[in-house]
Amino acid sequence: MRDDAERPAKLQLRLYVVTGAPNSIAARSNLAAILSPLAAEDYALEIVDCLAEPQRTLAEGVLVTPTLVKSGPEPRATIVGSLSDRTSVVAALGLQARAGGTDDQ
């Protein structure tokens, strides 16, 4: 197990969805697959239902669902869509550096 001094900062993620919408369902599934190699303590994921929390969604600048926001560690990243392009999502989240590289083949 890695020492805490060696552990990268915890990944802070927020996924904005519309519950039951096909692209939102796909985004949740794709994100789960992308995060599966990580230990649960390596990331924090919050799912926000935009219909249940519309004011929050708009206040945070989300206009399209699904939208994934990586708020930390820097740099911040926003990804819109079903997250089906795994290579791009992994790169945007900086996961290849965390895992020592990923094999998307």
C-alpha positions as CSV (number, residue, x, y, z in Angstrom):
1,M,0.0,0.0,0.0
2,R,1.2,3.5,-0.8
3,D,2.4,5.9,1.9
4,D,0.1,9.0,2.3
5,A,3.1,11.2,1.3
6,E,3.2,9.3,-2.0
7,R,-0.5,9.3,-2.6
8,P,-1.8,11.8,-5.2
9,A,-4.4,14.3,-4.0
10,K,-7.9,13.0,-3.9
11,L,-9.8,13.4,-7.2
12,Q,-12.9,15.6,-6.6
13,L,-15.6,14.8,-9.2
14,R,-19.2,16.0,-9.7
15,L,-21.4,14.4,-12.4
16,Y,-24.5,16.4,-13.4
17,V,-27.3,14.1,-14.8
18,V,-31.0,13.9,-15.5
19,T,-32.0,10.7,-13.8
20,G,-33.4,8.2,-16.3
21,A,-32.1,10.0,-19.4
22,P,-30.2,7.6,-21.7
23,N,-27.0,9.7,-22.0
24,S,-27.0,10.2,-18.2
25,I,-27.3,6.5,-17.6
26,A,-24.5,5.9,-20.1
27,A,-22.3,8.5,-18.4
28,R,-22.8,7.0,-15.0
29,S,-21.9,3.5,-16.3
30,N,-18.9,4.8,-18.3
31,L,-17.6,6.7,-15.3
32,A,-17.9,3.7,-13.0
33,A,-15.8,1.7,-15.5
34,I,-13.2,4.4,-15.8
35,L,-12.9,4.8,-12.0
36,S,-13.0,1.1,-11.2
37,P,-9.2,0.7,-11.1
38,L,-8.9,3.4,-8.4
39,A,-9.3,2.7,-4.7
40,A,-12.5,4.3,-3.3
41,E,-10.3,6.6,-1.1
42,D,-8.6,8.0,-4.2
43,Y,-11.7,9.9,-5.3
44,A,-14.9,11.6,-4.2
45,L,-17.8,11.5,-6.6
46,E,-21.0,13.4,-6.2
47,I,-24.0,12.8,-8.5
48,V,-26.2,15.9,-9.0
49,D,-29.7,15.4,-10.5
50,C,-30.3,18.6,-12.4
51,L,-34.1,18.3,-12.3
52,A,-34.0,17.9,-8.5
53,E,-31.5,20.7,-8.0
54,P,-32.0,23.2,-10.9
55,Q,-30.9,26.3,-9.1
56,R,-27.7,24.7,-8.0
57,T,-27.1,23.3,-11.5
58,L,-27.5,26.7,-13.1
59,A,-25.5,28.5,-10.4
60,E,-22.6,26.2,-11.1
61,G,-22.8,27.0,-14.8
62,V,-24.1,23.6,-16.0
63,L,-26.3,24.0,-19.1
64,V,-26.0,20.5,-20.7
65,T,-26.3,17.0,-19.2
66,P,-24.5,14.9,-18.6
67,T,-21.6,17.0,-17.5
68,L,-18.6,15.8,-15.4
69,V,-16.6,18.4,-13.5
70,K,-13.2,17.7,-12.0
71,S,-12.8,20.3,-9.3
72,G,-9.6,19.1,-7.9
73,P,-6.7,18.6,-8.0
74,E,-5.8,21.3,-10.5
75,P,-6.2,21.7,-13.4
76,R,-10.0,21.9,-13.3
77,A,-11.7,20.0,-16.1
78,T,-15.2,19.9,-17.5
79,I,-16.4,17.1,-19.8
80,V,-19.8,17.1,-21.5
81,G,-21.4,14.0,-22.9
82,S,-21.8,10.3,-22.1
83,L,-18.1,9.8,-21.3
84,S,-17.9,7.1,-24.0
85,D,-14.5,8.2,-25.3
86,R,-12.6,6.6,-22.5
87,T,-9.1,7.7,-23.6
88,S,-10.1,11.3,-23.6
89,V,-11.8,11.1,-20.2
90,V,-8.9,9.4,-18.7
91,A,-6.5,12.0,-20.1
92,A,-8.8,14.9,-19.0
93,L,-9.0,13.5,-15.4
94,G,-5.2,12.9,-15.3
95,L,-5.7,9.2,-14.5
96,Q,-2.9,7.9,-16.6
97,A,-0.4,9.5,-14.3
98,R,-2.2,8.1,-11.2
99,A,-2.2,4.5,-12.5
100,G,1.2,4.7,-14.1
101,G,-0.5,4.5,-17.5
102,T,-3.6,2.8,-18.7
103,D,-4.2,0.3,-21.4
104,D,-7.3,1.1,-23.4
105,Q,-6.8,-1.6,-26.0
